[in-house]
Amino acid sequence: MSDRVILEPDTFKLVDFDPAELKALIVGLDQPVTLEIDQTTPLGHTAIRSIDPIVLFAESGALEDPRQLRALNPAGARIELGRMLFRVRDRLDTAFGEVPDDDAISLQEQAAWDAYAVGRIVRAGHSYYDERQRRLYQFRTRHGFSDAGDAAFAALWDGVDLTWPKIAALSAEGNTRAA
């Protein structure tokens, strides 16, 4: 499967990432995937650059072990890459519905979609961290701390076959922040 994954760059000089190990983390899609990594920064920005062809971008800090700089953190990278891959998969699924461009998605909707994506990763057994608490906190900081927000988060985290309209609606239901 790793032959369908292209790394840019294909070798690393500034970080100690094993290309084969990194490629093995790109799972769940049958299409070729290009992963561009900016190894010149310890920051952690990630983005989906394109879905046709599939191009993912990550600053190396998003994939690094915070306890051992410049080294790959497979568990953390699995979450970050998996989150992006689920978003790509959702966008390619016509039953998911039409999703606005990333720059048109509110911070609240991004947190809601992240909760849904990472919940699926955890249920698939691909996380060793307490991702639920981390994502719940992220959701609360975007939507407000409330029972309605916690209920919306739970529906997203445990969600199966949700659509974009449902994710957007749950985000709106959980949002107690003033507009």
Buried (B, 14 or more C-beta within 10 A) or exposed (E): EBEBBBBEEEEBEBBEBEBEEBBBBBBBBEEEBBBBBBBEEBEBEBBBEEBEEBBBBBBBBBBBBEEEEBBBBBBBBBBBBBBBBBBBBBBEEEEBBEBEEEEEBBEBBBBBBBBBBBBBBBEEEBBEEEBBEBBBEBBBEBBBEBEEBBEBBBBBBBBEEBBBEBBBBBBBBBBBBEE
